[in-house]
Amino acid sequence: MKSNGSLILVNKHDHIIGKKNAPLIIIEYGDFLSYTCRDAYSFVKKIMGVMGKKISFVYRQFPVQSNYLSRLAAEASESAGAQGKFWEMHDLLFEYHNSLIEENLLEYADHLGLDIIKFKEDLEDHRYLPKIQKDIENGFLNGVSNIPTFFVNEKIFNKSYQTLFSELKK
């Protein structure tokens, strides 16, 4: 896809759900430990359920840098993604947001049938931290200053995420 300056809409490292050539491309920068991102997750699920094939949804990591668990949750989702289960881990992290502790990450990985040894090694080696850092840098380059931040078809969505659904239905 094209770029509008520094915003790369969709790249080969992104996690995408929906049709890649959908008329609406939504990119979210988020953090699994953020309460507002947790609430936005419900809205995104609703949007995807109603608008389905009209939307391509991309999730990019933007964990709070000072929060070890935020970064570790992002790393866990990337490790799960390497085993083909990014979206399943993404959903578990948001659905069990209130009980998210380091020990639960291994339980989630086991529940998803991931290779636990590989998963633990990935987390211990911080194997996916460079990818996460690249998402963060890209976010900053494109004006992301809080989470969640959404981009809809190349444009930053400056309104609250609660209005996203009604805006997209127009």
Residue pairs with C-beta under 8 A, 6 or more apart in sequence:
1 8
1 9
1 10
1 11
1 25
2 9
2 154
3 9
4 154
5 142
6 138
6 141
6 142
7 138
7 141
7 142
7 151
7 154
8 138
9 25
9 27
9 151
9 154
10 16
10 20
10 25
10 27
10 56
10 58
13 131
13 134
14 27
14 58
14 60
15 58
15 59
15 81
15 86
15 87
15 90
16 56
16 57
16 58
17 48
17 56
17 57
17 87
18 48
18 52
18 53
18 55
18 56
18 57
19 53
19 56
20 56
21 56
22 53
22 54
22 55
22 56
23 54
24 51
24 54
24 55
24 56
24 152
24 153
24 168
25 55
25 56
25 58
25 151
25 152
25 153
25 154
26 44
26 47
26 55
26 56
26 57
26 58
26 150
26 151
26 152
26 164
27 57
27 58
27 59
27 60
27 150
27 151
28 40
28 44
28 57
28 58
28 59
28 60
28 148
28 149
28 150
29 60
29 61
29 62
29 135
29 139
29 144
29 147
29 148
29 149
29 150
30 37
30 40
30 41
30 59
30 60
30 61
30 62
30 147
30 148
31 37
31 61
31 62
31 63
31 64
31 67
31 70
31 73
31 74
31 147
32 63
32 70
32 73
32 74
32 77
32 90
32 93
32 94
32 97
32 100
33 63
33 64
33 67
33 69
33 70
33 73
33 97
33 100
34 64
34 70
34 147
34 148
35 97
36 147
36 148
36 161
37 94
37 147
37 148
38 94
38 97
39 161
40 148
40 150
40 161
41 94
43 161
43 162
43 164
43 165
44 57
46 165
47 55
47 164
47 165
47 168
48 55
48 57
50 165
50 169
51 168
51 169
55 168
59 90
60 135
60 138
60 139
61 74
61 77
61 78
61 131
61 132
61 135
61 136
62 135
62 136
62 139
62 144
62 147
62 149
63 70
63 71
63 73
63 74
63 132
63 136
64 70
64 147
65 71
65 136
69 100
69 101
69 102
71 129
71 132
72 102
72 105
72 123
73 93
73 100
73 105
74 128
74 132
75 122
75 123
75 126
75 127
75 128
75 129
75 132
76 89
76 93
76 105
76 108
76 109
76 119
76 123
77 86
77 89
77 90
77 93
78 86
78 122
78 127
78 128
78 131
78 132
79 109
79 114
79 118
79 119
79 122
79 123
79 127
79 128
80 86
80 88
80 89
80 108
80 109
80 112
80 114
80 119
81 89
82 122
82 128
83 114
83 115
83 118
83 119
85 112
85 113
85 114
88 112
89 108
89 109
89 112
92 108
92 111
92 112
93 100
93 108
96 104
96 108
105 123
106 116
106 119
106 120
109 116
109 119
110 116
121 127
122 128
139 149
142 151
142 156
143 149
143 156
148 161
149 156
149 157
150 156
150 157
150 161
150 164
151 157
152 164
152 167
152 168
157 164
157 167
159 167
